[in-house]
């Protein structure tokens, strides 16, 4: 059997090495159009920032080592120009030498390419870069070191854009980030991204939200935004997303789907039975919604590479879909997401509930504990887990991984209450943050409390609801939601007659726990009451971020 793989890096090399482990006598050829067949592209921002100082650390394997260990025929700087499906061969360009290579089975691992929107003057800009591979990173490092770059503009505030913002800041550059959406980190919901925004502002990174770049002047030295403002820059990084690299597949007549990604079945097989596709170039089924999605992440690509090798070796495998679990560090904060976010759910037709909690990563009486902000989305009334988000300094990775596993296992919020997770004071709390998410969600589904979200409370106050801040007097005086009256929780039973029975009452505390206790007291006394989910901490974080946007 002769296998030809188009593209290396994550998916392609995982497929190639697994194929060899299962097929010692097969002929395996990897055609990579770039100079490096296996590199850590997720580490590129950290190489630019000097965190990873040695470029060789990024090169996971070389063609020579892959031949010595696996007897793989790896051909770098070999671009596949055409697929001849009828004769089962590809046309390859190696340094302007064209030749045909036959195959029995073909695997496309062509990846994705950075999106470059049409912008006036972009073609003449000398300092405009995208970041996809090692040569891109080398050009950016050379630009910084040879031109004594002092100012940088990042266009796009997604995961890569913010990683670049941090690393350029660490190299001493003054950084500006421009994001066309109304928030940074679009995979998160706006209230969860607000904490990361505060982290950027605290580092004096200038941020423009809801703005687009329309062009460049002075060979890239000036960035022009859609509101007419002009920013001077020495270096501009475009990080506005990627699109599937599917031209080769399209030219071969293979079926394409959403965002022009290659359509595959659950065996990673394209519309041609002899051609398979994996990685960032394909359309996958979202594990939660079941709809087609493009989720360009390294982890799914690696797993798909191994799976397609198993399938081609006669092992029965089926790809169940992708959750999109991902994480990013932005200075001292981390932000992570898995499953569906609320923006996606709003258009899905799925009835869902939302809870926010602010647990500590380990027992508070043990030194060094830090609070996280967690968000859980679950189906109502069944309790099926739909998605989760986490932001904080510590414990974010562990928490999101547990929740991702729970979603994959098709658990409900009731199952979260029963998870037995490792506990000792330096590592966790006896009731872990994941358990607490389950308890809070369970209370909502079992009608022990009625919650109201941060973005609904102001409207309800305008409509006549009464807002009671149940924190202490000193906490209340340091800042509260406009229109709130103060009745501390410990005084509520004695002062309950001050509350009108004909009005809806909203109770609020710092993070929601004391509000829940107040709601239980009032509801059992016959009051119609809602607890502010996430409390004043969440509300104030979001609205301080909104105010900063208005100042920009």
C-alpha positions as CSV (number, residue, x, y, z in Angstrom):
1,X,0.0,0.0,0.0
2,X,1.2,3.5,-0.9
3,X,0.1,6.4,1.3
4,X,0.7,10.0,0.2
5,X,0.1,12.8,2.8
6,X,-0.2,16.4,1.7
7,X,1.0,18.6,4.6
8,X,3.0,17.8,7.7
9,X,2.9,19.5,11.1
10,X,0.2,18.3,13.6
11,X,-2.2,16.2,11.6
12,X,0.0,15.0,8.8
13,X,2.9,13.9,10.9
14,X,0.6,12.2,13.4
15,X,-0.9,10.3,10.5
16,X,2.4,9.4,9.0
17,X,4.1,8.0,12.2
18,X,1.0,6.1,13.2
19,X,0.7,4.6,9.7
20,X,4.3,3.4,10.0
21,X,3.7,1.8,13.4
22,X,0.8,-0.1,11.9
23,X,2.2,-0.8,8.5
24,X,5.9,-1.6,8.5
25,X,6.0,-2.5,4.8
26,X,3.9,0.4,3.4
27,X,5.3,3.2,1.3
28,X,4.6,6.5,3.1
29,X,5.4,9.9,1.5
30,X,4.8,13.2,3.1
31,X,4.8,16.3,0.9
32,X,5.3,19.6,2.7
33,X,5.4,22.8,0.8
34,X,7.3,24.7,3.5
35,X,10.9,24.3,4.8
36,X,9.8,22.6,8.1
37,X,7.7,19.5,8.2
38,X,7.1,19.3,12.0
39,X,7.2,22.4,14.1
40,X,5.4,23.8,17.2
41,X,3.3,26.5,15.6
42,X,1.5,27.2,18.9
43,X,4.9,28.2,20.3
44,X,5.6,30.9,17.7
45,X,4.4,33.9,19.7
46,X,6.6,32.9,22.6
47,X,9.6,32.6,20.3
48,X,8.9,36.1,19.1
49,X,8.6,37.3,22.8
50,X,11.9,35.7,23.8
51,X,10.3,33.2,26.2
52,X,11.5,30.4,23.9
53,X,14.9,31.6,23.0
54,X,16.2,28.9,20.8
55,X,14.5,28.5,17.4
56,X,15.5,24.8,17.3
57,X,13.2,24.1,20.2
58,X,10.3,24.8,17.9
59,X,11.4,22.2,15.4
60,X,9.8,19.0,16.7
61,X,11.3,16.7,14.0
62,X,13.3,17.0,10.8
63,X,13.0,15.1,7.6
64,X,16.2,13.3,8.4
65,X,15.2,12.2,11.8
66,X,11.8,11.0,10.6
67,X,13.5,8.9,8.0
68,X,16.0,7.4,10.5
69,X,13.3,6.5,13.0
70,X,10.3,5.7,10.8
71,X,11.6,5.4,7.3
72,X,9.2,8.1,6.1
73,X,9.9,9.7,2.8
74,X,9.5,13.3,3.8
75,X,9.9,15.9,1.1
76,X,10.1,19.5,2.2
77,X,9.6,22.5,-0.2
78,X,7.3,20.2,-2.2
79,X,4.0,21.8,-3.0
80,X,1.2,19.7,-4.4
81,X,-0.4,21.7,-7.3
82,X,-3.0,19.3,-8.5
83,X,-4.9,16.1,-7.7
84,X,-5.7,13.7,-10.5
85,X,-8.5,11.6,-8.9
86,X,-9.1,9.5,-12.0
87,X,-5.5,8.2,-12.2
88,X,-4.8,8.6,-8.4
89,X,-1.8,10.8,-8.6
90,X,-0.7,14.3,-7.6
91,X,1.4,16.8,-9.3
92,X,4.3,18.2,-7.2
93,X,6.4,21.3,-7.5
94,X,9.8,21.0,-5.9
95,X,11.9,24.1,-6.5
96,X,10.4,24.5,-9.9
97,X,10.8,20.8,-10.8
98,X,7.4,19.3,-11.6
99,X,6.7,15.6,-11.3
100,X,3.7,13.3,-10.6
101,X,3.4,11.0,-7.6
102,X,0.9,8.1,-7.5
103,X,-1.1,7.0,-4.5
104,X,-3.3,4.3,-3.3
105,X,-4.7,6.5,-0.5
106,X,-4.3,10.2,-0.2
107,X,-4.5,12.2,3.1
108,X,-5.0,16.0,2.9
109,X,-3.6,17.8,5.9
110,X,-3.3,21.2,4.2
111,X,-4.2,23.3,7.3
112,X,-5.5,26.8,7.2
113,X,-4.1,30.2,6.1
114,X,-4.4,33.6,7.8
115,X,-7.3,35.8,6.7
116,X,-6.1,39.0,5.0
117,X,-9.1,41.3,4.5
118,X,-9.0,43.8,1.6
119,X,-7.4,47.0,3.0
120,X,-6.1,49.9,1.1
121,X,-2.4,50.2,1.0
122,X,-1.8,46.7,2.5
123,X,0.3,45.6,-0.5
124,X,2.7,48.5,-0.1
125,X,3.1,48.1,3.7
126,X,6.7,47.1,4.6
127,X,5.9,46.2,8.2
128,X,2.7,44.2,7.9
129,X,2.9,40.5,8.9
130,X,0.7,37.4,9.6
131,X,1.9,34.6,11.7
132,X,1.5,31.0,10.5
133,X,4.9,29.3,10.4
134,X,8.5,29.5,11.5
135,X,9.6,31.8,8.6
136,X,6.9,34.3,9.6
137,X,8.2,34.3,13.1
138,X,11.8,34.8,12.0
139,X,10.8,37.8,9.8
140,X,9.0,39.4,12.7
141,X,11.9,38.9,15.1
142,X,14.3,40.3,12.5
143,X,12.0,43.3,12.0
144,X,12.0,44.0,15.8
145,X,15.8,43.5,16.2
146,X,17.1,45.3,13.2
147,X,14.7,48.3,13.1
148,X,14.5,49.0,16.8
149,X,10.8,48.7,16.7
150,X,9.0,50.7,19.4
151,X,5.3,50.6,18.5
152,X,3.1,47.7,17.4
153,X,-0.5,47.3,16.3
154,X,-2.3,44.0,16.6
155,X,-5.3,43.7,14.4
156,X,-7.6,41.1,16.0
157,X,-8.0,40.2,19.7
158,X,-8.5,36.5,19.4
159,X,-6.2,33.9,21.1
160,X,-3.2,34.5,18.8
161,X,-3.7,38.2,18.8
162,X,-3.5,38.5,22.5
163,X,-0.6,36.1,22.8
164,X,1.2,38.4,20.4
165,X,0.2,41.5,22.3
166,X,1.7,40.0,25.5
167,X,4.9,38.9,23.9
168,X,5.5,42.1,22.0
169,X,4.8,44.0,25.3
170,X,7.4,41.8,27.0
171,X,9.9,42.9,24.3
172,X,9.4,46.5,25.3
173,X,7.0,47.6,22.5
174,X,4.0,49.9,23.1
175,X,1.1,47.8,21.9
176,X,-2.3,48.7,20.5
177,X,-5.0,46.1,19.8
178,X,-7.8,46.7,17.4
179,X,-10.8,44.3,17.4
180,X,-13.9,44.7,15.2
181,X,-16.2,42.9,17.6
182,X,-17.6,44.6,20.7
183,X,-15.4,42.4,22.9
184,X,-12.0,40.7,22.9
185,X,-11.7,36.9,22.8
186,X,-14.8,36.3,20.7
187,X,-15.0,32.5,21.6
188,X,-15.8,33.7,25.2
189,X,-19.0,35.5,26.1
190,X,-18.6,39.2,26.8
191,X,-18.8,39.1,30.6
192,X,-16.1,36.4,30.8
193,X,-13.8,38.3,28.4
194,X,-14.1,41.5,30.5
195,X,-11.6,40.2,33.1
196,X,-9.0,39.7,30.5
197,X,-9.7,43.1,29.1
198,X,-8.9,44.6,32.6
199,X,-5.6,42.7,32.5
200,X,-4.7,44.3,29.2
201,X,-5.6,47.8,30.4
202,X,-3.6,47.3,33.6
203,X,-0.5,46.7,31.4
204,X,-1.3,50.0,29.5
205,X,-2.1,48.1,26.3
206,X,-4.3,50.4,24.2
207,X,-7.5,48.7,23.1
208,X,-10.0,49.6,20.4
209,X,-13.2,47.5,20.3
210,X,-15.9,47.7,17.6
211,X,-13.4,49.2,15.2
212,X,-11.9,47.9,11.9
213,X,-8.8,48.7,10.0
214,X,-9.6,50.1,6.6
215,X,-6.1,50.8,5.2
216,X,-2.5,51.7,5.6
217,X,-0.6,54.9,4.7
218,X,3.1,55.7,4.4
219,X,4.1,52.1,3.5
220,X,2.4,50.8,6.6
221,X,3.7,53.4,9.1
222,X,0.1,54.6,9.6
223,X,-2.9,52.4,10.4
224,X,-6.2,53.9,9.3
225,X,-9.4,52.9,11.2
226,X,-13.0,53.0,10.0
227,X,-13.8,56.1,12.2
228,X,-11.0,58.0,10.5
229,X,-8.4,57.8,13.3
230,X,-4.8,57.2,12.4
231,X,-2.3,55.3,14.5
232,X,1.5,55.4,14.0
233,X,3.1,52.0,14.0
234,X,6.5,50.4,13.4
235,X,5.0,46.8,13.2
236,X,1.5,45.5,12.4
237,X,0.4,42.0,13.0
238,X,-2.8,40.8,11.2
239,X,-4.5,38.2,13.4
240,X,-8.1,38.3,12.3
241,X,-8.6,34.5,12.0
242,X,-7.8,31.7,9.5
243,X,-9.7,30.0,6.7
244,X,-9.4,26.4,5.5
245,X,-6.7,25.8,2.9
246,X,-9.0,24.0,0.6
247,X,-8.1,25.2,-2.9
248,X,-6.4,22.0,-3.8
249,X,-9.5,20.0,-2.8
250,X,-11.8,22.4,-4.6
251,X,-9.8,22.2,-7.8
252,X,-10.1,18.4,-7.6
253,X,-13.8,18.6,-7.3
254,X,-14.1,17.4,-3.7
255,X,-17.2,18.5,-1.7
256,X,-16.7,21.6,0.3
257,X,-19.0,22.8,3.1
258,X,-19.2,25.6,5.7
259,X,-16.5,28.3,5.2
260,X,-15.3,26.3,2.2
261,X,-13.9,23.6,4.4
262,X,-13.5,20.1,3.1
263,X,-16.5,17.9,3.9
264,X,-15.6,14.5,5.5
265,X,-17.7,11.7,7.1
266,X,-17.2,10.3,10.5
267,X,-14.3,8.2,9.1
268,X,-12.6,11.3,7.9
269,X,-13.2,10.3,4.3
270,X,-13.9,13.0,1.7
271,X,-16.4,12.7,-1.2
272,X,-13.7,10.6,-3.0
273,X,-13.4,7.2,-1.2
274,X,-9.6,7.2,-1.8
275,X,-9.0,10.6,-0.3
276,X,-9.1,11.5,3.4
277,X,-8.7,14.9,5.1
278,X,-7.8,16.0,8.6
279,X,-7.0,19.1,10.6
280,X,-7.8,22.8,10.1
281,X,-8.9,22.3,6.5
282,X,-12.0,20.1,7.3
283,X,-15.5,20.7,8.4
284,X,-16.3,18.8,11.6
285,X,-19.4,18.0,13.5
286,X,-19.6,20.1,16.7
287,X,-20.0,17.5,19.5
288,X,-22.7,19.4,21.4
289,X,-24.8,21.0,18.7
290,X,-24.3,18.4,16.0
291,X,-23.9,21.1,13.4
292,X,-21.1,21.6,10.9
293,X,-18.2,23.7,12.2
294,X,-14.7,24.7,11.4
295,X,-12.5,24.4,14.6
296,X,-8.8,25.0,13.8
297,X,-7.0,23.6,16.8
298,X,-3.8,21.6,17.2
299,X,-5.3,18.9,19.6
300,X,-8.1,17.8,17.3
301,X,-5.7,17.8,14.3
302,X,-3.3,15.5,16.1
303,X,-6.1,13.1,17.2
304,X,-7.6,13.1,13.7
305,X,-4.2,12.2,12.3
306,X,-3.8,9.2,14.5
307,X,-7.4,8.2,13.8
308,X,-7.2,8.3,10.0
309,X,-4.1,6.1,10.2
310,X,-6.0,3.6,12.2
311,X,-8.9,3.7,9.7
312,X,-6.6,3.2,6.8
313,X,-5.0,0.3,8.6
314,X,-8.4,-1.5,8.9
315,X,-9.2,-0.5,12.5
316,X,-12.8,0.5,13.0
317,X,-12.8,4.2,14.2
318,X,-15.4,6.9,14.0
319,X,-14.8,10.6,14.7
320,X,-17.4,11.8,17.2
321,X,-16.9,15.5,16.7
322,X,-15.0,18.4,18.2
323,X,-15.8,20.4,21.4
324,X,-13.4,23.3,20.7
325,X,-11.7,23.2,24.1
326,X,-9.0,25.9,24.2
327,X,-7.1,28.1,26.6
328,X,-5.0,31.2,26.4
329,X,-2.7,33.0,28.8
330,X,-2.7,36.7,28.9
331,X,-0.1,38.0,31.3
332,X,-1.2,36.7,34.8
333,X,-4.7,35.6,33.7
334,X,-5.8,32.5,31.8
335,X,-9.1,32.2,29.8
336,X,-10.5,28.9,28.6
337,X,-13.6,27.7,26.9
338,X,-15.2,24.4,25.9
339,X,-18.4,23.4,24.1
340,X,-20.9,26.1,23.0
341,X,-20.9,29.7,24.2
342,X,-24.0,31.7,24.9
343,X,-23.8,33.6,21.6
344,X,-24.0,30.2,19.8
345,X,-26.8,28.9,21.9
346,X,-28.9,32.0,21.3
347,X,-29.3,31.0,17.7
348,X,-29.5,27.2,18.3
349,X,-33.1,26.8,19.5
350,X,-31.8,24.9,22.6
351,X,-33.4,26.0,25.9
352,X,-30.6,26.7,28.3
353,X,-29.7,28.2,31.7
354,X,-26.6,30.0,32.8
355,X,-24.8,30.1,36.1
356,X,-21.7,32.1,37.1
357,X,-19.6,31.2,40.2
358,X,-16.4,32.7,41.6
359,X,-14.7,29.8,43.5
360,X,-11.1,29.7,44.7
361,X,-8.6,27.3,43.0
362,X,-7.9,25.6,46.4
363,X,-8.8,25.9,50.0
364,X,-8.8,29.6,51.1
365,X,-7.2,28.8,54.4
366,X,-4.1,27.5,52.6
367,X,-1.8,30.3,51.4
368,X,-1.9,31.4,47.8
369,X,-5.4,30.7,46.7
370,X,-6.8,32.7,43.9
371,X,-10.4,33.2,42.7
372,X,-11.6,32.1,39.3
373,X,-14.7,33.2,37.3
374,X,-16.6,30.3,36.0
375,X,-19.6,30.1,33.6
376,X,-21.6,27.0,32.9
377,X,-24.3,26.6,30.2
378,X,-26.7,23.7,30.5
379,X,-29.9,22.5,28.9
380,X,-33.2,23.2,30.7
381,X,-34.9,21.2,32.1
382,X,-32.7,18.1,31.4
383,X,-29.5,19.5,32.8
384,X,-27.3,18.3,29.9
385,X,-24.0,20.2,29.9
386,X,-23.6,22.5,26.8
387,X,-20.6,24.6,27.4
388,X,-18.3,26.2,30.0
389,X,-15.8,29.1,30.4
390,X,-13.2,29.9,33.0
391,X,-11.0,32.9,33.7
392,X,-8.4,33.3,36.5
393,X,-4.8,33.2,37.6
394,X,-4.8,29.6,38.8
395,X,-6.8,26.4,38.3
396,X,-8.3,27.4,35.0
397,X,-6.7,24.6,33.0
398,X,-7.7,21.9,35.4
399,X,-11.3,23.1,35.8
400,X,-11.9,23.5,32.0
401,X,-10.4,20.0,31.4
402,X,-12.8,18.4,33.9
403,X,-15.8,20.2,32.4
404,X,-14.7,19.3,28.9
405,X,-14.5,15.7,29.9
406,X,-17.9,15.9,31.5
407,X,-19.4,17.3,28.3
408,X,-17.7,14.6,26.3
409,X,-19.1,12.0,28.7
410,X,-22.6,13.5,28.1
411,X,-23.0,14.3,31.8
412,X,-25.6,16.5,33.4
413,X,-25.3,19.1,36.1
414,X,-26.5,16.4,38.6
415,X,-23.4,14.4,37.7
416,X,-21.2,17.3,38.5
417,X,-22.4,17.2,42.1
418,X,-21.3,13.6,42.3
419,X,-17.8,13.9,40.8
420,X,-15.1,12.7,43.2
421,X,-12.1,14.9,42.6
422,X,-8.8,14.9,44.4
423,X,-8.8,17.1,47.5
424,X,-6.1,18.4,49.7
425,X,-5.8,22.1,50.9
426,X,-2.9,23.0,48.4
427,X,-4.8,21.6,45.4
428,X,-8.6,21.9,45.8
429,X,-11.5,22.5,48.1
430,X,-13.5,19.7,49.7
431,X,-16.4,20.8,47.5
432,X,-14.5,21.5,44.3
433,X,-15.3,24.4,41.9
434,X,-16.8,21.8,39.5
435,X,-19.0,20.4,42.3
436,X,-20.2,23.9,43.2
437,X,-21.2,24.6,39.6
438,X,-23.3,21.4,39.8
439,X,-24.9,22.5,43.1
440,X,-25.8,26.0,41.8
441,X,-27.2,24.6,38.6
442,X,-29.2,22.0,40.4
443,X,-30.8,24.6,42.6
444,X,-32.0,26.4,39.5
445,X,-33.4,23.3,37.8
446,X,-35.1,22.2,41.0
447,X,-36.6,25.7,41.5
448,X,-34.7,26.4,44.8
449,X,-33.7,29.8,43.5
450,X,-34.7,32.0,40.5
451,X,-31.6,33.7,39.0
452,X,-31.3,36.9,37.0
453,X,-28.4,37.7,34.7
454,X,-26.1,40.7,34.9
455,X,-27.4,42.1,31.6
456,X,-31.1,42.0,32.7
457,X,-31.0,43.6,36.1
458,X,-30.9,47.3,35.0
459,X,-34.0,46.8,32.9
460,X,-35.9,45.1,35.7
461,X,-35.1,47.9,38.0
462,X,-36.4,50.4,35.5
463,X,-39.6,48.3,35.3
464,X,-40.1,48.6,39.0
465,X,-38.2,45.7,40.6
466,X,-36.5,46.5,44.0
467,X,-32.8,45.7,44.2
468,X,-31.4,44.8,47.6
469,X,-27.7,44.6,48.2
470,X,-27.2,42.1,51.0
471,X,-23.5,42.7,51.5
472,X,-22.2,44.5,54.6
473,X,-22.6,48.3,54.9
474,X,-18.9,48.9,54.3
475,X,-19.0,46.8,51.1
476,X,-22.1,48.6,49.9
477,X,-20.5,52.0,50.5
478,X,-17.5,51.0,48.4
479,X,-19.6,50.6,45.3
480,X,-22.9,49.0,44.3
481,X,-25.3,48.7,41.4
482,X,-27.2,52.0,40.8
483,X,-30.6,51.9,42.5
484,X,-29.7,49.3,45.1
485,X,-30.8,49.6,48.8
486,X,-28.7,48.0,51.5
487,X,-30.0,45.3,53.9
488,X,-27.1,43.1,55.1
489,X,-27.9,39.4,55.0
490,X,-27.4,39.0,58.7
491,X,-30.1,41.7,59.3
492,X,-32.5,40.5,56.7
493,X,-34.8,38.4,58.9
494,X,-35.2,41.3,61.4
495,X,-35.9,43.8,58.6
496,X,-37.9,41.7,56.3
497,X,-41.1,43.8,56.9
498,X,-39.4,46.7,55.2
499,X,-39.8,44.9,51.9
500,X,-43.0,45.3,49.9
501,X,-44.7,42.1,49.0
502,X,-46.2,43.4,45.8
503,X,-42.9,44.0,44.1
504,X,-40.3,41.7,42.6
505,X,-37.2,41.7,44.7
506,X,-33.7,41.2,43.3
507,X,-31.0,40.3,45.8
508,X,-27.3,40.9,45.1
509,X,-24.1,40.2,46.9
510,X,-20.5,40.0,45.9
511,X,-20.5,36.7,43.9
512,X,-23.9,35.2,44.4
513,X,-23.7,33.0,47.6
514,X,-25.1,35.5,50.1
515,X,-27.7,36.4,47.5
516,X,-28.7,32.8,47.3
517,X,-29.1,32.6,51.1
518,X,-31.2,35.8,51.0
519,X,-33.4,34.5,48.2
520,X,-34.1,31.3,50.2
521,X,-35.1,33.3,53.2
522,X,-37.4,35.6,51.2
523,X,-38.9,32.9,48.9
524,X,-40.0,30.9,52.0
525,X,-41.7,34.0,53.4
526,X,-43.8,34.4,50.2
527,X,-41.7,37.0,48.4
528,X,-41.2,36.9,44.6
529,X,-37.4,37.1,44.5
530,X,-34.5,36.7,42.1
531,X,-30.8,36.3,42.9
532,X,-28.3,38.2,40.7
533,X,-26.2,35.4,39.2
534,X,-22.5,36.2,39.6
535,X,-23.2,39.1,41.9
536,X,-21.8,42.6,42.0
537,X,-18.3,41.3,41.1
538,X,-19.4,40.1,37.6
539,X,-21.7,43.1,37.0
540,X,-19.0,45.6,37.9
541,X,-16.3,43.9,35.8
542,X,-18.5,44.0,32.7
543,X,-19.6,47.6,33.1
544,X,-16.1,48.9,33.9
545,X,-15.0,47.3,30.6
546,X,-17.9,48.9,28.8
547,X,-17.0,52.3,30.2
548,X,-13.4,51.9,29.0
549,X,-14.7,51.2,25.5
550,X,-16.7,54.4,25.5
551,X,-13.6,56.4,26.5
552,X,-11.7,55.0,23.6
